[in-house]
């Protein structure tokens, strides 16, 4: 049975890959390894991009790096006919654990506005442009940061420049943020502002340490990347914080989580929160568009003892995930460049696989584009649990979006990570399937006229 199911899933992925529209394949082909390499080397050339480093120099430090990133994105905006909007968003970070005095930090944000009913949906993708060496407070020493995270910054720059040539329904935000190594500061500021203004952030992806397919024990797999996707941990932490009468880091975020996510958790959706649905979408989209490439879906918010810029978004109730390379070589992370006992230490460009970074960009692009062309997830999805039956009846609200052509019901075994079966049901908003609700997990997707599927909505039980 398991073998037949695996064969079926492989066939479905292959069929989807063959059906990829020309526009997506054209964008994937436009991703340039040479541009990515040039940008990574340029960022390394600033010597250090430490958050507290020089901001006045034109050749060294985080200020020079930031101005160069902005100029590159502005050039791409001009090439797009002004479709891409580039701005520097500055803020003052107060003194804290890794920021000894009030410091101005600047997020570089390039926005590609959407259109129609979906333009209020925001898809955010980021990389952090700051770097560090062995001493997290060393703002003067060399900190090349080729992999961590010039690689992720180069990815978002390439995505912005390629995707700005097209039109999408959802709004896409490409961000290069500072302060990650000092405490996820740039991302936290943007996420805080987004929640305070009620911005509809449907999905957030951070690309952090995506530069190498080789590990420190000789592992090598240029056709695999890791995707960390778990929305449960921050929700539980904030709810426990509130239960203990300790002030939450963000009262609006806690209120949003309680309103939006707590009902899902109470309904048994611990593995079906929006972050998990985003992870499933990104894996399926990348693997369909890039035959032979594998996205390893990991149900953790991040690696042990580490964290990335998706976490401030998770903590504010947004669906957020992290892409990272398949293995890690810690001799080339957070290290002073040096030779010691015959071993080269340091985050240097010679340890970056630029072709692999280009594939990471393509995986991002496939997930972002297909989601940006898709409608919003269905609302009001319910599973009829009012009686004992071996069938399953689902219902949901009809979308007012004219781009919605119909709906798809998806389901999987309870121990499966990804959707295994589906049924398109046209424009029906109530359907009964000969599948026991006791044995599987359901989701409902909205389908666009061009056949793009939204993130799945988990059905809350209706008992009356």
ZAMI-103675 format. One record per residue (C-alpha): residue number from 1; x, y, z. Coordinates in nm, 3 decimals. Example, Ala and Ser with C-alpha at 12.3 -4.5 7.8 and 13.67 -1.06 7.14 Angstrom:
BEGIN
SITE, nr, xx, yy, zz
SITE, 1, 1.230, -0.450, 0.780
SITE, 2, 1.367, -0.106, 0.714
! end
This chain:
BEGIN
SITE, nr, xx, yy, zz
SITE, 1, 0.000, 0.000, 0.000
SITE, 2, 0.275, 0.245, 0.098
SITE, 3, 0.472, 0.163, -0.218
SITE, 4, 0.166, 0.222, -0.439
SITE, 5, 0.098, 0.554, -0.262
SITE, 6, 0.457, 0.667, -0.309
SITE, 7, 0.441, 0.580, -0.679
SITE, 8, 0.116, 0.773, -0.712
SITE, 9, 0.266, 1.080, -0.544
SITE, 10, 0.570, 1.068, -0.771
SITE, 11, 0.345, 1.047, -1.074
SITE, 12, 0.144, 1.345, -0.953
SITE, 13, 0.461, 1.551, -0.901
SITE, 14, 0.586, 1.458, -1.248
SITE, 15, 0.253, 1.548, -1.408
SITE, 16, 0.249, 1.882, -1.226
SITE, 17, 0.604, 1.954, -1.339
SITE, 18, 0.504, 1.891, -1.702
SITE, 19, 0.208, 2.125, -1.658
SITE, 20, 0.409, 2.420, -1.528
SITE, 21, 0.314, 2.727, -1.732
SITE, 22, 0.566, 2.889, -1.963
SITE, 23, 0.577, 3.208, -1.754
SITE, 24, 0.703, 3.027, -1.445
SITE, 25, 0.956, 2.822, -1.639
SITE, 26, 1.076, 3.139, -1.809
SITE, 27, 1.138, 3.305, -1.473
SITE, 28, 1.320, 2.999, -1.341
SITE, 29, 1.548, 3.008, -1.646
SITE, 30, 1.621, 3.378, -1.591
SITE, 31, 1.771, 3.319, -1.246
SITE, 32, 2.142, 3.388, -1.296
SITE, 33, 2.419, 3.207, -1.112
SITE, 34, 2.665, 3.471, -1.234
SITE, 35, 2.463, 3.760, -1.090
SITE, 36, 2.422, 3.577, -0.762
SITE, 37, 2.797, 3.510, -0.740
SITE, 38, 2.881, 3.872, -0.823
SITE, 39, 2.646, 4.002, -0.553
SITE, 40, 2.778, 3.766, -0.287
SITE, 41, 3.137, 3.865, -0.368
SITE, 42, 3.043, 4.233, -0.362
SITE, 43, 2.885, 4.197, -0.018
SITE, 44, 3.191, 4.013, 0.111
SITE, 45, 3.405, 4.295, -0.029
SITE, 46, 3.269, 4.540, 0.229
SITE, 47, 3.493, 4.366, 0.484
SITE, 48, 3.235, 4.357, 0.759
SITE, 49, 2.863, 4.416, 0.762
SITE, 50, 2.833, 4.399, 1.138
SITE, 51, 2.520, 4.580, 1.255
SITE, 52, 2.730, 4.822, 1.464
SITE, 53, 3.000, 4.876, 1.200
SITE, 54, 3.083, 5.193, 1.004
SITE, 55, 2.787, 5.360, 0.833
SITE, 56, 2.974, 5.657, 0.679
SITE, 57, 3.232, 5.482, 0.462
SITE, 58, 3.150, 5.413, 0.097
SITE, 59, 3.367, 5.102, 0.088
SITE, 60, 3.348, 4.929, 0.424
SITE, 61, 3.081, 4.846, 0.678
SITE, 62, 2.708, 4.799, 0.694
SITE, 63, 2.624, 5.147, 0.567
SITE, 64, 2.811, 5.097, 0.240
SITE, 65, 2.657, 4.752, 0.198
SITE, 66, 2.306, 4.884, 0.257
SITE, 67, 2.344, 5.169, 0.009
SITE, 68, 2.476, 4.930, -0.254
SITE, 69, 2.183, 4.689, -0.202
SITE, 70, 1.940, 4.978, -0.236
SITE, 71, 2.107, 5.100, -0.555
SITE, 72, 2.099, 4.751, -0.708
SITE, 73, 1.730, 4.712, -0.633
SITE, 74, 1.657, 5.061, -0.763
SITE, 75, 1.825, 4.967, -1.090
SITE, 76, 1.598, 4.663, -1.112
SITE, 77, 1.299, 4.884, -1.029
SITE, 78, 1.390, 5.115, -1.317
SITE, 79, 1.421, 4.815, -1.550
SITE, 80, 1.074, 4.705, -1.442
SITE, 81, 0.926, 5.034, -1.554
SITE, 82, 0.876, 5.143, -1.194
SITE, 83, 0.662, 4.844, -1.103
SITE, 84, 0.898, 4.756, -0.816
SITE, 85, 0.895, 5.011, -0.531
SITE, 86, 1.220, 5.038, -0.333
SITE, 87, 1.263, 5.220, -0.005
SITE, 88, 1.488, 5.230, 0.299
SITE, 89, 1.288, 5.202, 0.621
SITE, 90, 1.494, 5.327, 0.915
SITE, 91, 1.422, 5.291, 1.285
SITE, 92, 1.605, 5.344, 1.612
SITE, 93, 1.689, 5.030, 1.802
SITE, 94, 1.710, 5.109, 2.176
SITE, 95, 2.000, 4.983, 2.388
SITE, 96, 1.979, 4.612, 2.459
SITE, 97, 2.173, 4.293, 2.508
SITE, 98, 2.373, 4.313, 2.184
SITE, 99, 2.318, 4.682, 2.105
SITE, 100, 2.507, 4.891, 2.364
SITE, 101, 2.356, 5.224, 2.262
SITE, 102, 2.060, 5.352, 2.061
SITE, 103, 2.137, 5.273, 1.698
SITE, 104, 1.973, 5.357, 1.366
SITE, 105, 1.903, 5.044, 1.161
SITE, 106, 1.767, 5.033, 0.808
SITE, 107, 1.553, 4.769, 0.637
SITE, 108, 1.581, 4.775, 0.258
SITE, 109, 1.234, 4.691, 0.127
SITE, 110, 1.133, 4.635, -0.236
SITE, 111, 0.760, 4.593, -0.288
SITE, 112, 0.593, 4.450, -0.599
SITE, 113, 0.226, 4.558, -0.571
SITE, 114, -0.043, 4.306, -0.652
SITE, 115, -0.368, 4.358, -0.835
SITE, 116, -0.738, 4.291, -0.800
SITE, 117, -0.896, 4.120, -0.501
SITE, 118, -0.564, 3.969, -0.387
SITE, 119, -0.352, 4.285, -0.373
SITE, 120, -0.406, 4.311, 0.003
SITE, 121, -0.243, 3.971, 0.054
SITE, 122, 0.128, 4.016, 0.130
SITE, 123, 0.396, 3.754, 0.069
SITE, 124, 0.726, 3.846, 0.234
SITE, 125, 1.069, 3.700, 0.153
SITE, 126, 1.388, 3.807, 0.330
SITE, 127, 1.759, 3.766, 0.380
SITE, 128, 1.972, 3.950, 0.636
SITE, 129, 2.260, 4.165, 0.516
SITE, 130, 2.449, 4.199, 0.844
SITE, 131, 2.736, 3.964, 0.933
SITE, 132, 2.949, 3.868, 1.231
SITE, 133, 3.266, 3.679, 1.327
SITE, 134, 3.355, 3.483, 1.640
SITE, 135, 3.276, 3.778, 1.867
SITE, 136, 2.918, 3.893, 1.815
SITE, 137, 3.014, 4.240, 1.944
SITE, 138, 3.319, 4.285, 1.716
SITE, 139, 3.215, 4.568, 1.483
SITE, 140, 3.568, 4.629, 1.347
SITE, 141, 3.716, 4.291, 1.257
SITE, 142, 3.670, 4.106, 0.931
SITE, 143, 3.327, 3.942, 0.900
SITE, 144, 3.286, 3.838, 0.534
SITE, 145, 2.950, 3.664, 0.585
SITE, 146, 2.950, 3.500, 0.241
SITE, 147, 2.706, 3.226, 0.339
SITE, 148, 2.554, 3.387, 0.650
SITE, 149, 2.387, 3.569, 0.496
SITE, 150, 2.514, 3.723, 0.174
SITE, 151, 2.371, 3.408, 0.015
SITE, 152, 2.019, 3.483, 0.139
SITE, 153, 2.052, 3.852, 0.050
SITE, 154, 2.161, 3.761, -0.304
SITE, 155, 1.859, 3.531, -0.331
SITE, 156, 1.607, 3.802, -0.245
SITE, 157, 1.781, 4.049, -0.478
SITE, 158, 1.764, 3.803, -0.766
SITE, 159, 1.401, 3.723, -0.691
SITE, 160, 1.307, 4.090, -0.684
SITE, 161, 1.480, 4.166, -1.014
SITE, 162, 1.338, 3.864, -1.199
SITE, 163, 0.985, 3.879, -1.060
SITE, 164, 0.951, 4.256, -1.107
SITE, 165, 0.921, 4.194, -1.480
SITE, 166, 0.586, 4.019, -1.423
SITE, 167, 0.248, 4.095, -1.270
SITE, 168, 0.110, 3.901, -0.973
SITE, 169, -0.219, 3.907, -0.788
SITE, 170, -0.077, 3.915, -0.434
SITE, 171, 0.170, 4.183, -0.323
SITE, 172, 0.526, 4.051, -0.283
SITE, 173, 0.771, 4.217, -0.042
SITE, 174, 1.144, 4.151, -0.083
SITE, 175, 1.346, 4.255, 0.225
SITE, 176, 1.714, 4.281, 0.312
SITE, 177, 1.723, 4.333, 0.687
SITE, 178, 1.998, 4.418, 0.940
SITE, 179, 2.044, 4.316, 1.301
SITE, 180, 1.976, 3.945, 1.265
SITE, 181, 2.295, 3.852, 1.447
SITE, 182, 2.217, 4.105, 1.722
SITE, 183, 1.871, 3.965, 1.788
SITE, 184, 1.654, 3.951, 1.471
SITE, 185, 1.612, 4.327, 1.500
SITE, 186, 1.523, 4.438, 1.147
SITE, 187, 1.274, 4.158, 1.091
SITE, 188, 1.116, 4.216, 1.432
SITE, 189, 1.063, 4.584, 1.357
SITE, 190, 0.893, 4.512, 1.025
SITE, 191, 0.676, 4.235, 1.172
SITE, 192, 0.581, 4.456, 1.468
SITE, 193, 0.476, 4.738, 1.235
SITE, 194, 0.284, 4.498, 1.011
SITE, 195, 0.081, 4.360, 1.301
SITE, 196, 0.018, 4.706, 1.445
SITE, 197, -0.117, 4.827, 1.109
SITE, 198, -0.327, 4.515, 1.052
SITE, 199, -0.134, 4.415, 0.740
SITE, 200, -0.246, 4.084, 0.588
SITE, 201, 0.081, 3.889, 0.575
SITE, 202, -0.025, 3.554, 0.434
SITE, 203, 0.325, 3.409, 0.416
SITE, 204, 0.683, 3.490, 0.514
SITE, 205, 1.001, 3.313, 0.404
SITE, 206, 1.349, 3.383, 0.529
SITE, 207, 1.657, 3.257, 0.344
SITE, 208, 1.944, 3.219, 0.588
SITE, 209, 2.261, 3.016, 0.528
SITE, 210, 2.158, 2.887, 0.186
SITE, 211, 2.501, 2.894, 0.026
SITE, 212, 2.647, 2.546, 0.041
SITE, 213, 2.544, 2.189, -0.030
SITE, 214, 2.840, 2.046, 0.169
SITE, 215, 2.858, 1.957, 0.538
SITE, 216, 3.149, 1.941, 0.778
SITE, 217, 3.169, 1.561, 0.763
SITE, 218, 3.197, 1.533, 0.385
SITE, 219, 2.823, 1.524, 0.315
SITE, 220, 2.721, 1.660, -0.023
SITE, 221, 2.377, 1.694, -0.178
SITE, 222, 2.330, 1.980, -0.426
SITE, 223, 1.969, 1.877, -0.491
SITE, 224, 1.827, 1.920, -0.141
SITE, 225, 1.746, 2.201, 0.098
SITE, 226, 1.581, 2.217, 0.437
SITE, 227, 1.256, 2.397, 0.511
SITE, 228, 1.180, 2.461, 0.877
SITE, 229, 0.805, 2.506, 0.924
SITE, 230, 0.631, 2.494, 1.261
SITE, 231, 0.379, 2.748, 1.384
SITE, 232, 0.287, 2.576, 1.708
SITE, 233, 0.584, 2.657, 1.933
SITE, 234, 0.548, 3.040, 1.938
SITE, 235, 0.171, 3.010, 1.988
SITE, 236, 0.206, 2.781, 2.287
SITE, 237, 0.480, 2.998, 2.436
SITE, 238, 0.276, 3.317, 2.415
SITE, 239, -0.038, 3.150, 2.548
SITE, 240, 0.154, 3.011, 2.846
SITE, 241, 0.302, 3.355, 2.898
SITE, 242, -0.046, 3.507, 2.912
SITE, 243, -0.175, 3.229, 3.137
SITE, 244, 0.103, 3.302, 3.384
SITE, 245, 0.005, 3.671, 3.381
SITE, 246, 0.340, 3.771, 3.238
SITE, 247, 0.325, 4.055, 2.984
SITE, 248, 0.339, 3.936, 2.626
SITE, 249, 0.603, 4.083, 2.398
SITE, 250, 0.326, 4.214, 2.176
SITE, 251, -0.032, 4.242, 2.305
SITE, 252, -0.177, 4.280, 1.955
SITE, 253, 0.009, 3.973, 1.839
SITE, 254, -0.125, 3.770, 2.130
SITE, 255, -0.480, 3.889, 2.062
SITE, 256, -0.446, 3.796, 1.695
SITE, 257, -0.308, 3.454, 1.779
SITE, 258, -0.589, 3.387, 2.021
SITE, 259, -0.850, 3.491, 1.764
SITE, 260, -0.698, 3.330, 1.457
SITE, 261, -0.493, 3.034, 1.574
SITE, 262, -0.632, 2.921, 1.908
SITE, 263, -0.955, 2.782, 1.754
SITE, 264, -0.740, 2.573, 1.520
SITE, 265, -0.532, 2.444, 1.808
SITE, 266, -0.845, 2.357, 2.007
SITE, 267, -0.973, 2.166, 1.703
SITE, 268, -0.666, 1.944, 1.691
SITE, 269, -0.484, 2.132, 1.414
SITE, 270, -0.144, 2.129, 1.584
SITE, 271, 0.012, 2.015, 1.256
SITE, 272, -0.219, 2.219, 1.032
SITE, 273, -0.163, 2.578, 1.136
SITE, 274, -0.102, 2.829, 0.852
SITE, 275, 0.275, 2.783, 0.881
SITE, 276, 0.241, 2.410, 0.820
SITE, 277, 0.019, 2.477, 0.517
SITE, 278, 0.279, 2.720, 0.384
SITE, 279, 0.551, 2.460, 0.424
SITE, 280, 0.346, 2.203, 0.232
SITE, 281, 0.284, 2.450, -0.048
SITE, 282, 0.650, 2.552, -0.083
SITE, 283, 0.769, 2.192, -0.089
SITE, 284, 0.514, 2.086, -0.351
SITE, 285, 0.570, 2.392, -0.571
SITE, 286, 0.950, 2.368, -0.571
SITE, 287, 0.960, 1.994, -0.634
SITE, 288, 0.704, 2.020, -0.915
SITE, 289, 0.894, 2.301, -1.088
SITE, 290, 1.239, 2.147, -1.032
SITE, 291, 1.231, 1.771, -1.096
SITE, 292, 1.496, 1.594, -0.891
SITE, 293, 1.522, 1.870, -0.632
SITE, 294, 1.401, 1.786, -0.281
SITE, 295, 1.273, 2.021, -0.014
SITE, 296, 1.310, 1.846, 0.322
SITE, 297, 1.013, 1.960, 0.529
SITE, 298, 1.110, 1.976, 0.897
SITE, 299, 0.840, 2.040, 1.155
SITE, 300, 1.054, 2.257, 1.381
SITE, 301, 1.068, 2.633, 1.389
SITE, 302, 1.449, 2.622, 1.346
SITE, 303, 1.767, 2.432, 1.434
SITE, 304, 1.856, 2.375, 1.800
SITE, 305, 2.027, 2.675, 1.963
SITE, 306, 1.968, 2.888, 1.652
SITE, 307, 1.702, 3.117, 1.510
SITE, 308, 1.621, 3.326, 1.206
SITE, 309, 1.419, 3.623, 1.089
SITE, 310, 1.100, 3.419, 1.046
SITE, 311, 1.066, 3.391, 1.424
SITE, 312, 0.944, 3.750, 1.488
SITE, 313, 0.671, 3.681, 1.232
SITE, 314, 0.577, 3.353, 1.399
SITE, 315, 0.558, 3.531, 1.732
SITE, 316, 0.303, 3.770, 1.585
SITE, 317, 0.079, 3.502, 1.444
SITE, 318, 0.197, 3.504, 1.084
SITE, 319, 0.277, 3.194, 0.876
SITE, 320, 0.657, 3.201, 0.850
SITE, 321, 0.926, 2.950, 0.751
SITE, 322, 1.302, 2.925, 0.704
SITE, 323, 1.495, 2.788, 0.406
SITE, 324, 1.845, 2.664, 0.487
SITE, 325, 2.113, 2.448, 0.326
SITE, 326, 2.099, 2.067, 0.377
SITE, 327, 2.409, 2.047, 0.597
SITE, 328, 2.617, 2.298, 0.788
SITE, 329, 2.990, 2.347, 0.828
SITE, 330, 3.041, 2.536, 1.153
SITE, 331, 3.403, 2.617, 1.068
SITE, 332, 3.256, 2.857, 0.813
SITE, 333, 2.996, 3.021, 1.036
SITE, 334, 3.050, 3.292, 1.300
SITE, 335, 3.429, 3.254, 1.276
SITE, 336, 3.724, 3.491, 1.251
SITE, 337, 3.891, 3.418, 0.914
SITE, 338, 4.211, 3.225, 0.988
SITE, 339, 4.413, 2.908, 0.932
SITE, 340, 4.439, 2.685, 1.239
SITE, 341, 4.592, 2.336, 1.249
SITE, 342, 4.562, 2.314, 0.873
SITE, 343, 4.191, 2.406, 0.878
SITE, 344, 4.062, 2.721, 0.709
SITE, 345, 3.804, 2.900, 0.924
SITE, 346, 3.578, 3.182, 0.815
SITE, 347, 3.262, 3.248, 0.615
SITE, 348, 3.443, 3.298, 0.285
SITE, 349, 3.313, 3.295, -0.076
SITE, 350, 3.533, 2.998, -0.170
SITE, 351, 3.306, 2.784, 0.046
SITE, 352, 2.987, 2.895, -0.132
SITE, 353, 2.833, 2.688, -0.412
SITE, 354, 2.688, 2.963, -0.631
SITE, 355, 2.495, 2.724, -0.857
SITE, 356, 2.331, 2.580, -0.549
SITE, 357, 2.227, 2.929, -0.433
SITE, 358, 2.068, 2.980, -0.774
SITE, 359, 1.862, 2.664, -0.723
SITE, 360, 1.755, 2.792, -0.381
SITE, 361, 1.637, 3.110, -0.555
SITE, 362, 1.442, 2.900, -0.805
SITE, 363, 1.276, 2.702, -0.526
SITE, 364, 1.173, 3.029, -0.359
SITE, 365, 1.048, 3.165, -0.690
SITE, 366, 0.832, 2.861, -0.766
SITE, 367, 0.664, 2.880, -0.426
SITE, 368, 0.617, 3.257, -0.427
SITE, 369, 0.492, 3.286, -0.785
SITE, 370, 0.238, 3.004, -0.761
SITE, 371, 0.108, 3.141, -0.432
SITE, 372, 0.098, 3.499, -0.563
SITE, 373, -0.107, 3.383, -0.863
SITE, 374, -0.343, 3.185, -0.639
SITE, 375, -0.646, 3.320, -0.451
SITE, 376, -0.676, 3.368, -0.075
SITE, 377, -0.751, 3.053, 0.126
SITE, 378, -1.121, 2.971, 0.172
SITE, 379, -1.294, 3.116, 0.477
SITE, 380, -1.540, 2.956, 0.719
SITE, 381, -1.438, 2.598, 0.642
SITE, 382, -1.629, 2.350, 0.857
SITE, 383, -1.644, 1.972, 0.892
SITE, 384, -1.984, 1.832, 0.982
SITE, 385, -1.932, 1.646, 1.310
SITE, 386, -2.297, 1.647, 1.419
SITE, 387, -2.358, 1.277, 1.370
SITE, 388, -2.201, 0.935, 1.338
SITE, 389, -2.125, 0.855, 0.976
SITE, 390, -1.845, 0.705, 0.770
SITE, 391, -1.874, 0.986, 0.516
SITE, 392, -1.727, 1.335, 0.555
SITE, 393, -1.918, 1.652, 0.474
SITE, 394, -1.730, 1.981, 0.439
SITE, 395, -1.864, 2.329, 0.373
SITE, 396, -1.717, 2.677, 0.334
SITE, 397, -1.801, 3.032, 0.235
SITE, 398, -1.812, 3.123, -0.133
SITE, 399, -1.535, 3.365, -0.230
SITE, 400, -1.621, 3.704, -0.378
SITE, 401, -1.296, 3.702, -0.576
SITE, 402, -1.384, 3.675, -0.948
SITE, 403, -1.054, 3.493, -1.006
SITE, 404, -1.175, 3.194, -0.800
SITE, 405, -1.281, 2.924, -1.046
SITE, 406, -1.363, 2.656, -0.790
SITE, 407, -1.240, 2.462, -0.491
SITE, 408, -1.032, 2.155, -0.415
SITE, 409, -1.061, 1.926, -0.113
SITE, 410, -0.731, 1.767, -0.010
SITE, 411, -0.664, 1.503, 0.252
SITE, 412, -0.391, 1.286, 0.397
SITE, 413, -0.334, 1.010, 0.649
SITE, 414, -0.280, 1.147, 0.999
SITE, 415, 0.087, 1.040, 1.002
SITE, 416, 0.167, 1.192, 0.660
SITE, 417, 0.341, 1.529, 0.629
SITE, 418, 0.205, 1.623, 0.286
SITE, 419, -0.133, 1.607, 0.113
SITE, 420, -0.184, 1.269, -0.050
SITE, 421, -0.520, 1.288, -0.228
SITE, 422, -0.746, 1.557, -0.370
SITE, 423, -1.078, 1.614, -0.540
SITE, 424, -1.181, 1.919, -0.739
SITE, 425, -1.543, 2.006, -0.665
SITE, 426, -1.605, 2.302, -0.894
SITE, 427, -1.786, 2.597, -0.740
SITE, 428, -1.967, 2.388, -0.482
SITE, 429, -1.936, 2.513, -0.125
SITE, 430, -2.059, 2.191, 0.036
SITE, 431, -1.944, 1.843, -0.050
SITE, 432, -1.975, 1.492, 0.095
SITE, 433, -1.692, 1.246, 0.034
SITE, 434, -1.692, 0.868, 0.099
SITE, 435, -1.392, 0.909, 0.330
SITE, 436, -1.409, 0.873, 0.708
SITE, 437, -1.333, 1.197, 0.891
SITE, 438, -1.201, 0.982, 1.176
SITE, 439, -0.913, 0.850, 0.968
SITE, 440, -0.773, 1.146, 0.774
SITE, 441, -0.698, 1.518, 0.792
SITE, 442, -0.880, 1.743, 0.544
SITE, 443, -0.808, 2.081, 0.392
SITE, 444, -0.986, 2.300, 0.138
SITE, 445, -0.814, 2.512, -0.126
SITE, 446, -0.946, 2.784, -0.355
SITE, 447, -0.846, 2.744, -0.721
SITE, 448, -0.771, 3.029, -0.961
SITE, 449, -0.891, 3.044, -1.320
SITE, 450, -0.538, 2.943, -1.427
SITE, 451, -0.536, 2.646, -1.190
SITE, 452, -0.325, 2.779, -0.902
SITE, 453, -0.421, 2.650, -0.557
SITE, 454, -0.433, 2.862, -0.242
SITE, 455, -0.293, 2.751, 0.089
SITE, 456, -0.522, 2.491, 0.245
SITE, 457, -0.771, 2.589, 0.515
SITE, 458, -0.820, 2.344, 0.800
SITE, 459, -1.191, 2.269, 0.873
SITE, 460, -1.315, 2.344, 1.223
SITE, 461, -1.571, 2.089, 1.343
SITE, 462, -1.941, 2.187, 1.328
SITE, 463, -2.131, 1.988, 1.593
SITE, 464, -2.482, 2.122, 1.535
! end
